[in-house]
Amino acid sequence: MEIEKIMFLIVMFLAIIFGFVSLVIVVILGRTRMKEVDKYVYGHNFEHDSIFFQIARLPQYTTVFSSRWYAKRTGQLEFYEHFDKKFKQPFLFSFYFAVLSGFFIFITWVIQGYYL
């Protein structure tokens, strides 16, 4: 097997794994911690919450949780300070895994387009 095909398979495998881990973390967060954040932000829980809606809300919460500077800049500093660091970490991990998965998908596209 050629080195390009091996690299393609390894990078595709990493993209799938990172995407799957991100999805699992979002599902777990959606059933536990995201309900607390919704209660704080919107004042109520979403009764029939789907995975697609949770995926759509994840970047919104993660950008505020990512830095104090961004939260202060957007006027959501109280939202940032309400939750502790341990509460915010799974949101950040899930978002970072999703970004890494997208990066690896882009790399597989480059390998497939130029080398295979």
N, CA and C atoms as an extended XYZ file, in Angstrom:
348
Properties=species:S:1:pos:R:3:atomname:S:1:resname:S:1:resid:I:1 pbc="F F F"
N         0.844       -1.172        0.000 N   MET     1
C         0.000        0.000        0.000 CA  MET     1
C         0.899        1.248        0.000 C   MET     1
N         0.493        2.238       -0.746 N   GLU     2
C         1.282        3.460       -0.863 CA  GLU     2
C         1.148        4.314        0.389 C   GLU     2
N         2.149        5.144        0.615 N   ILE     3
C         2.178        5.989        1.805 CA  ILE     3
C         1.030        7.004        1.799 C   ILE     3
N         0.625        7.488        0.621 N   GLU     4
C        -0.473        8.457        0.542 CA  GLU     4
C        -1.787        7.826        0.993 C   GLU     4
N        -2.010        6.581        0.594 N   LYS     5
C        -3.243        5.902        0.997 CA  LYS     5
C        -3.255        5.626        2.494 C   LYS     5
N        -2.101        5.277        3.048 N   ILE     6
C        -2.018        5.044        4.488 CA  ILE     6
C        -2.280        6.338        5.252 C   ILE     6
N        -1.671        7.437        4.777 N   MET     7
C        -1.914        8.734        5.422 CA  MET     7
C        -3.387        9.129        5.330 C   MET     7
N        -3.998        8.891        4.169 N   PHE     8
C        -5.408        9.204        3.978 CA  PHE     8
C        -6.263        8.425        4.971 C   PHE     8
N        -5.995        7.140        5.123 N   LEU     9
C        -6.786        6.313        6.031 CA  LEU     9
C        -6.588        6.734        7.487 C   LEU     9
N        -5.362        7.061        7.861 N   ILE    10
C        -5.102        7.479        9.241 CA  ILE    10
C        -5.806        8.791        9.558 C   ILE    10
N        -5.696        9.754        8.648 N   VAL    11
C        -6.316       11.061        8.887 CA  VAL    11
C        -7.835       10.944        8.866 C   VAL    11
N        -8.395       10.114        7.989 N   MET    12
C        -9.842        9.911        7.954 CA  MET    12
C       -10.319        9.237        9.234 C   MET    12
N        -9.537        8.277        9.713 N   PHE    13
C        -9.872        7.614       10.973 CA  PHE    13
C        -9.875        8.624       12.126 C   PHE    13
N        -8.876        9.499       12.172 N   LEU    14
C        -8.824       10.528       13.214 CA  LEU    14
C       -10.021       11.478       13.117 C   LEU    14
N       -10.401       11.847       11.902 N   ALA    15
C       -11.554       12.728       11.718 CA  ALA    15
C       -12.830       12.071       12.243 C   ALA    15
N       -13.004       10.803       11.946 N   ILE    16
C       -14.199       10.089       12.409 CA  ILE    16
C       -14.197        9.953       13.924 C   ILE    16
N       -13.049        9.616       14.495 N   ILE    17
C       -12.963        9.450       15.946 CA  ILE    17
C       -13.231       10.770       16.662 C   ILE    17
N       -12.579       11.853       16.230 N   PHE    18
C       -12.794       13.149       16.871 CA  PHE    18
C       -14.239       13.616       16.712 C   PHE    18
N       -14.836       13.389       15.552 N   GLY    19
C       -16.235       13.757       15.352 CA  GLY    19
C       -17.167       12.955       16.234 C   GLY    19
N       -16.889       11.656       16.369 N   PHE    20
C       -17.716       10.808       17.210 CA  PHE    20
C       -17.597       11.197       18.682 C   PHE    20
N       -16.375       11.460       19.140 N   VAL    21
C       -16.177       11.878       20.534 CA  VAL    21
C       -16.901       13.189       20.801 C   VAL    21
N       -16.812       14.124       19.875 N   SER    22
C       -17.507       15.392       20.026 CA  SER    22
C       -19.017       15.185       20.101 C   SER    22
N       -19.546       14.327       19.262 N   LEU    23
C       -20.979       14.055       19.257 CA  LEU    23
C       -21.425       13.398       20.558 C   LEU    23
N       -20.635       12.472       21.069 N   VAL    24
C       -20.974       11.811       22.335 CA  VAL    24
C       -20.971       12.817       23.483 C   VAL    24
N       -19.971       13.693       23.504 N   ILE    25
C       -19.920       14.698       24.562 CA  ILE    25
C       -21.121       15.641       24.459 C   ILE    25
N       -21.524       16.007       23.244 N   VAL    26
C       -22.690       16.880       23.075 CA  VAL    26
C       -23.955       16.187       23.566 C   VAL    26
N       -24.099       14.900       23.280 N   VAL    27
C       -25.286       14.169       23.741 CA  VAL    27
C       -25.315       14.125       25.263 C   VAL    27
N       -24.179       13.845       25.880 N   ILE    28
C       -24.126       13.805       27.342 CA  ILE    28
C       -24.369       15.191       27.928 C   ILE    28
N       -23.755       16.211       27.333 N   LEU    29
C       -23.968       17.579       27.815 CA  LEU    29
C       -25.420       18.011       27.654 C   LEU    29
N       -26.036       17.603       26.559 N   GLY    30
C       -27.413       18.005       26.299 CA  GLY    30
C       -28.388       17.458       27.308 C   GLY    30
N       -28.070       16.307       27.857 N   ARG    31
C       -28.960       15.707       28.847 CA  ARG    31
C       -28.649       16.157       30.270 C   ARG    31
N       -27.495       16.772       30.491 N   THR    32
C       -27.125       17.146       31.853 CA  THR    32
C       -26.880       18.640       31.977 C   THR    32
N       -25.731       19.105       31.546 N   ARG    33
C       -25.301       20.474       31.820 CA  ARG    33
C       -25.953       21.522       30.937 C   ARG    33
N       -26.300       21.165       29.725 N   MET    34
C       -26.888       22.163       28.832 CA  MET    34
C       -28.249       22.614       29.353 C   MET    34
N       -28.934       21.757       30.074 N   LYS    35
C       -30.220       22.147       30.653 CA  LYS    35
C       -30.027       23.226       31.723 C   LYS    35
N       -28.938       23.136       32.485 N   GLU    36
C       -28.654       24.173       33.487 CA  GLU    36
C       -28.326       25.507       32.819 C   GLU    36
N       -27.568       25.452       31.733 N   VAL    37
C       -27.222       26.677       31.013 CA  VAL    37
C       -28.475       27.288       30.395 C   VAL    37
N       -29.337       26.465       29.813 N   ASP    38
C       -30.590       26.972       29.239 CA  ASP    38
C       -31.467       27.623       30.300 C   ASP    38
N       -31.512       26.993       31.457 N   LYS    39
C       -32.315       27.537       32.551 CA  LYS    39
C       -31.782       28.916       32.959 C   LYS    39
N       -30.461       29.065       32.975 N   TYR    40
C       -29.870       30.348       33.349 CA  TYR    40
C       -30.050       31.396       32.247 C   TYR    40
N       -29.818       31.007       30.990 N   VAL    41
C       -29.857       31.974       29.886 CA  VAL    41
C       -31.283       32.338       29.507 C   VAL    41
N       -32.126       31.317       29.294 N   TYR    42
C       -33.475       31.563       28.779 CA  TYR    42
C       -34.543       31.604       29.866 C   TYR    42
N       -34.218       31.081       31.046 N   GLY    43
C       -35.193       31.087       32.130 CA  GLY    43
C       -36.087       29.870       32.168 C   GLY    43
N       -35.913       28.945       31.240 N   HIS    44
C       -36.714       27.714       31.236 CA  HIS    44
C       -35.943       26.615       30.532 C   HIS    44
N       -36.398       25.384       30.721 N   ASN    45
C       -35.799       24.237       30.031 CA  ASN    45
C       -36.555       23.972       28.739 C   ASN    45
N       -35.862       23.406       27.769 N   PHE    46
C       -36.511       22.976       26.538 CA  PHE    46
C       -36.929       21.528       26.730 C   PHE    46
N       -38.224       21.272       26.710 N   GLU    47
C       -38.734       19.930       27.014 CA  GLU    47
C       -38.349       18.905       25.957 C   GLU    47
N       -38.569       19.224       24.708 N   HIS    48
C       -38.282       18.294       23.620 CA  HIS    48
C       -37.059       18.797       22.871 C   HIS    48
N       -35.918       18.551       23.456 N   ASP    49
C       -34.661       19.054       22.935 CA  ASP    49
C       -34.013       17.986       22.053 C   ASP    49
N       -33.722       18.329       20.811 N   SER    50
C       -33.110       17.363       19.901 CA  SER    50
C       -31.605       17.566       19.844 C   SER    50
N       -30.907       16.572       19.326 N   ILE    51
C       -29.456       16.633       19.212 CA  ILE    51
C       -29.048       17.743       18.249 C   ILE    51
N       -29.849       18.012       17.244 N   PHE    52
C       -29.526       19.057       16.281 CA  PHE    52
C       -29.575       20.444       16.931 C   PHE    52
N       -30.544       20.653       17.804 N   PHE    53
C       -30.647       21.917       18.507 CA  PHE    53
C       -29.503       22.071       19.501 C   PHE    53
N       -29.089       20.970       20.111 N   GLN    54
C       -27.956       21.011       21.034 CA  GLN    54
C       -26.669       21.339       20.291 C   GLN    54
N       -26.493       20.768       19.113 N   ILE    55
C       -25.307       21.051       18.303 CA  ILE    55
C       -25.305       22.518       17.871 C   ILE    55
N       -26.476       23.077       17.609 N   ALA    56
C       -26.558       24.475       17.205 CA  ALA    56
C       -26.241       25.419       18.370 C   ALA    56
N       -26.593       25.044       19.589 N   ARG    57
C       -26.334       25.889       20.751 CA  ARG    57
C       -24.906       25.752       21.268 C   ARG    57
N       -24.227       24.667       20.973 N   LEU    58
C       -22.882       24.438       21.507 CA  LEU    58
C       -21.904       25.561       21.164 C   LEU    58
N       -21.782       26.022       19.912 N   PRO    59
C       -20.843       27.123       19.644 CA  PRO    59
C       -21.216       28.420       20.356 C   PRO    59
N       -22.493       28.654       20.536 N   GLN    60
C       -22.936       29.863       21.233 CA  GLN    60
C       -22.442       29.856       22.669 C   GLN    60
N       -22.605       28.755       23.361 N   TYR    61
C       -22.173       28.669       24.753 CA  TYR    61
C       -20.651       28.585       24.853 C   TYR    61
N       -20.029       27.889       23.921 N   THR    62
C       -18.587       27.694       23.987 CA  THR    62
C       -17.840       29.000       23.771 C   THR    62
N       -18.307       29.835       22.875 N   THR    63
C       -17.605       31.102       22.652 CA  THR    63
C       -17.640       31.981       23.896 C   THR    63
N       -18.746       31.959       24.622 N   VAL    64
C       -18.811       32.739       25.853 CA  VAL    64
C       -17.943       32.088       26.932 C   VAL    64
N       -17.949       30.758       27.009 N   PHE    65
C       -17.156       30.050       28.010 CA  PHE    65
C       -15.660       30.083       27.710 C   PHE    65
N       -15.272       30.412       26.495 N   SER    66
C       -13.867       30.299       26.105 CA  SER    66
C       -12.974       31.341       26.769 C   SER    66
N       -13.439       32.571       26.888 N   SER    67
C       -12.568       33.576       27.505 CA  SER    67
C       -13.389       34.664       28.174 C   SER    67
N       -12.810       35.187       29.207 N   ARG    68
C       -13.425       36.287       29.942 CA  ARG    68
C       -13.483       37.540       29.073 C   ARG    68
N       -12.449       37.746       28.261 N   TRP    69
C       -12.396       38.905       27.393 CA  TRP    69
C       -13.578       38.906       26.416 C   TRP    69
N       -13.852       37.761       25.797 N   TYR    70
C       -14.951       37.687       24.836 CA  TYR    70
C       -16.298       37.896       25.535 C   TYR    70
N       -16.445       37.300       26.709 N   ALA    71
C       -17.696       37.468       27.445 CA  ALA    71
C       -17.913       38.927       27.830 C   ALA    71
N       -16.858       39.602       28.236 N   LYS    72
C       -16.971       41.014       28.594 CA  LYS    72
C       -17.267       41.859       27.365 C   LYS    72
N       -16.648       41.518       26.273 N   ARG    73
C       -16.829       42.264       25.025 CA  ARG    73
C       -18.261       42.163       24.495 C   ARG    73
N       -18.889       40.992       24.672 N   THR    74
C       -20.242       40.787       24.167 CA  THR    74
C       -21.318       41.083       25.206 C   THR    74
N       -20.896       41.520       26.397 N   GLY    75
C       -21.871       41.858       27.423 CA  GLY    75
C       -22.439       40.660       28.152 C   GLY    75
N       -21.739       39.540       28.135 N   GLN    76
C       -22.215       38.329       28.790 CA  GLN    76
C       -21.272       37.892       29.916 C   GLN    76
N       -20.655       38.858       30.560 N   LEU    77
C       -19.698       38.562       31.625 CA  LEU    77
C       -20.379       37.880       32.813 C   LEU    77
N       -21.602       38.264       33.118 N   GLU    78
C       -22.336       37.618       34.210 CA  GLU    78
C       -22.592       36.140       33.896 C   GLU    78
N       -22.891       35.846       32.643 N   PHE    79
C       -23.085       34.466       32.191 CA  PHE    79
C       -21.789       33.678       32.323 C   PHE    79
N       -20.669       34.298       31.982 N   TYR    80
C       -19.366       33.652       32.085 CA  TYR    80
C       -18.999       33.356       33.536 C   TYR    80
N       -19.232       34.305       34.411 N   GLU    81
C       -18.837       34.150       35.805 CA  GLU    81
C       -19.786       33.297       36.627 C   GLU    81
N       -20.985       33.051       36.127 N   HIS    82
C       -21.953       32.247       36.875 CA  HIS    82
C       -21.518       30.794       36.995 C   HIS    82
N       -20.873       30.267       35.973 N   PHE    83
C       -20.469       28.861       35.957 CA  PHE    83
C       -18.977       28.748       36.239 C   PHE    83
N       -18.597       27.697       36.987 N   ASP    84
C       -17.185       27.526       37.322 CA  ASP    84
C       -16.425       26.837       36.180 C   ASP    84
N       -15.112       26.753       36.344 N   LYS    85
C       -14.242       26.238       35.277 CA  LYS    85
C       -14.506       24.772       34.977 C   LYS    85
N       -14.757       23.970       35.999 N   LYS    86
C       -15.024       22.545       35.777 CA  LYS    86
C       -16.318       22.330       34.993 C   LYS    86
N       -17.276       23.219       35.182 N   PHE    87
C       -18.542       23.125       34.457 CA  PHE    87
C       -18.345       23.442       32.978 C   PHE    87
N       -17.430       24.354       32.666 N   LYS    88
C       -17.222       24.817       31.295 CA  LYS    88
C       -16.360       23.878       30.459 C   LYS    88
N       -15.501       23.088       31.090 N   GLN    89
C       -14.526       22.276       30.362 CA  GLN    89
C       -15.131       21.307       29.348 C   GLN    89
N       -16.198       20.554       29.657 N   PRO    90
C       -16.745       19.662       28.622 CA  PRO    90
C       -17.261       20.383       27.387 C   PRO    90
N       -17.797       21.580       27.555 N   PHE    91
C       -18.239       22.367       26.406 CA  PHE    91
C       -17.052       22.706       25.508 C   PHE    91
N       -15.968       23.129       26.138 N   LEU    92
C       -14.774       23.491       25.377 CA  LEU    92
C       -14.162       22.271       24.695 C   LEU    92
N       -14.077       21.142       25.409 N   PHE    93
C       -13.527       19.923       24.816 CA  PHE    93
C       -14.339       19.470       23.609 C   PHE    93
N       -15.650       19.488       23.739 N   SER    94
C       -16.494       19.064       22.629 CA  SER    94
C       -16.313       19.966       21.415 C   SER    94
N       -16.242       21.263       21.650 N   PHE    95
C       -16.050       22.192       20.549 CA  PHE    95
C       -14.683       22.000       19.894 C   PHE    95
N       -13.642       21.817       20.704 N   TYR    96
C       -12.303       21.606       20.153 CA  TYR    96
C       -12.223       20.303       19.362 C   TYR    96
N       -12.870       19.253       19.843 N   PHE    97
C       -12.896       17.996       19.097 CA  PHE    97
C       -13.628       18.160       17.768 C   PHE    97
N       -14.696       18.934       17.748 N   ALA    98
C       -15.428       19.176       16.504 CA  ALA    98
C       -14.575       19.964       15.518 C   ALA    98
N       -13.845       20.952       16.021 N   VAL    99
C       -12.960       21.741       15.151 CA  VAL    99
C       -11.837       20.858       14.601 C   VAL    99
N       -11.257       20.010       15.443 N   LEU   100
C       -10.220       19.088       14.974 CA  LEU   100
C       -10.758       18.112       13.932 C   LEU   100
N       -11.965       17.650       14.137 N   SER   101
C       -12.580       16.757       13.156 CA  SER   101
C       -12.741       17.463       11.808 C   SER   101
N       -13.203       18.697       11.831 N   GLY   102
C       -13.313       19.458       10.583 CA  GLY   102
C       -11.968       19.691        9.925 C   GLY   102
N       -10.947       19.957       10.737 N   PHE   103
C        -9.601       20.140       10.202 CA  PHE   103
C        -9.105       18.862        9.532 C   PHE   103
N        -9.308       17.723       10.170 N   PHE   104
C        -8.867       16.457        9.587 CA  PHE   104
C        -9.668       16.100        8.331 C   PHE   104
N       -10.925       16.467        8.288 N   ILE   105
C       -11.708       16.246        7.072 CA  ILE   105
C       -11.148       17.088        5.929 C   ILE   105
N       -10.768       18.326        6.230 N   PHE   106
C       -10.137       19.171        5.218 CA  PHE   106
C        -8.821       18.561        4.736 C   PHE   106
N        -8.019       18.036        5.647 N   ILE   107
C        -6.751       17.408        5.276 CA  ILE   107
C        -6.993       16.173        4.402 C   ILE   107
N        -8.020       15.378        4.709 N   THR   108
C        -8.328       14.218        3.850 CA  THR   108
C        -8.748       14.672        2.462 C   THR   108
N        -9.468       15.793        2.387 N   TRP   109
C        -9.859       16.314        1.081 CA  TRP   109
C        -8.627       16.734        0.291 C   TRP   109
N        -7.664       17.363        0.967 N   VAL   110
C        -6.426       17.772        0.287 CA  VAL   110
C        -5.644       16.548       -0.170 C   VAL   110
N        -5.502       15.566        0.695 N   ILE   111
C        -4.766       14.340        0.326 CA  ILE   111
C        -5.459       13.642       -0.832 C   ILE   111
N        -6.764       13.542       -0.765 N   GLN   112
C        -7.504       12.855       -1.817 CA  GLN   112
C        -7.442       13.614       -3.138 C   GLN   112
N        -7.487       14.937       -3.080 N   GLY   113
C        -7.498       15.726       -4.302 CA  GLY   113
C        -6.141       15.852       -4.977 C   GLY   113
N        -5.087       15.888       -4.207 N   TYR   114
C        -3.770       16.144       -4.780 CA  TYR   114
C        -2.858       14.937       -4.831 C   TYR   114
N        -3.074       13.950       -4.010 N   TYR   115
C        -2.133       12.842       -3.955 CA  TYR   115
C        -2.714       11.508       -4.392 C   TYR   115
N        -4.036       11.343       -4.367 N   LEU   116
C        -4.612       10.049       -4.768 CA  LEU   116
C        -5.235       10.112       -6.139 C   LEU   116
